[in-house]
Amino acid sequence: MTLRLSEEEFAELMRRRGRGGDLIRHGCAVPPSPKGKALEGAEGPKRSKYGNRKVVVDGMKFDSQKEADYYMGVLLPIWKAGELKLLARQVPFDLPGGIRYIADFVTVDREGAVRVIDTKSDATRRIRVYINKKKQMRAIWKIEIEEV
């Protein structure tokens, strides 16, 4: 025996069972994941691991609001004042073992001093992978990462 329900009837059935009836996509119901969260795409974009949200400012994509704020509020005015020779974003550095560290910003001032700047929250500063990459940058490239 086949049971056929309309989308509305199915939504009402799911609502009565406590599973919600609003998870309908492409005419098919999307069941909730085992942890009680909606599947990716069912209720919007997936939450990032550390809670940051990608933003677009002046046509440039930034990995977080903090990164965009630092660029627009600190680095860009210094660049426009002519105090920097170079201002680069998302600069990759190759490390041993096929590891790559990508710096948020690299600046070179008029005297030639290089600064590698990374915008980090308190939580991401404690991540073991980041700490190891920071130590490798110091040991191999002789570069101290400045965290803001």
N, C-alpha and C positions, 0 to 999 in steps of 0.2 A: 504494500500500500504506500502510495506517495502522498506526502502532505505538501500542499502548495500554499504559501502565505505571501501576501503583498508586503512591500517594504514597511508600510505603516503597521500591519499586523505583526510582522517580525519585530519591529522596534518596540511595540507594546509588550510582546512576549519577553523580550530581553529586559525591558524595564521592570516587569513584574518579577523577574528572576534576579534582579539586582545587578545586572551587567550593563545597564544603560542601553538606550536605543539610538544614540546619536553617532555610533561608530559605523556608519554606512558609507562605503566608498565604491564607486563603479557598479552600483546595484547589488553588491555583495556585502554581507556583514563582516566586519573585521573584529574578531574576538579579542578581548583584552589579553595582554601578555600575562604569564604566570605571576609576575611580581605586582600585578595590578596597574601597570602603566600601559598606556596605549601604544600600539605598534608605531614604528617610525612612519611619519607621513599621515597618520590617521588624525592627529590633533595639532599639527604644526611641526615646526622643525625640532630635531632632536636637541636636547639640552647638552651643552658642551661639558667636558669632564670637570672643568674648574669654574664653571658658571659664567665665563666671559661671553660676550656677544660681539660678533663681528659687526663693524660699522663702516659706513662709507661717508667720507668727508671730502668735499671738493673733488669728487670723482676718484679718490684713492681709497682702497680697501685696507682697513686696519683689523688686526686680530682681536682687539679689545677697545673699549671706550677709553681706558686709561692710556693706552698707547696713542690713540688719536689725540687726546687732550695734551699729552706731553709734546707731541709733534707740533700741534697748532699753537700751544701756549708758550713753549720754551724754545724748541729748536728752530722753528720757522722765523720767529722774530730775530734771533741771532743770525740766521742765514741772510735775512733781508737787510740787516745792518752791515753786512759785509765782514763779519768777524770769522766766518768759516770759508775755507777753500773748497771743502767737500762735505756734502750731507747725503748719505746713502741709506736706503731702507732695505731691510730683509737681506742682509749680506751673509752668504754662506762661508763657513770655514770648515775645511776637511780635517778630521782628526783620525788617529790610527784606528784600525779595525773597521774601516768603512763607515765610521760615525761622522755625522755632519751636525755642526752647531750653526744655527741661523740666528744672527744678531738682529735685534729690532732696528738699531740705528748704528751707523759708524760715521764719525765726524773727524775732519782734519782741520785744525785751526790755522791761522796765518803763520805761526811759528813751526808748523809741521807736526804738532802733537796729535796723535791718534787716540780717539776715545771710542770704545765699544760700549754701547748703552743698551740695556735690556729693561723693559718695564715688567716688573714682577709683583705679584701680590705676596703677602706673607705666607700663604699656603704653598704657592709654587716655588718659593725660595727654598723650601725644605724638601723638595722632591730629590731623591737620591740620584736619578739620571741627570738632572740639571746640575747638582753639586759636582758630580764626576766630570761633566763637560766643562764646568767652570775651572776645575783643577787642571784638566788637560789643556785648556786654553792658556792658563798661566805657565804650565810646564813646557809646552811645545812652542807656542807662538809668543810667549813672554808678554801676554796681553791680560790685563786685569779688567774683568767685566764690571762696569759700573751699573748697579741696580737702582732703579728709581721707582 
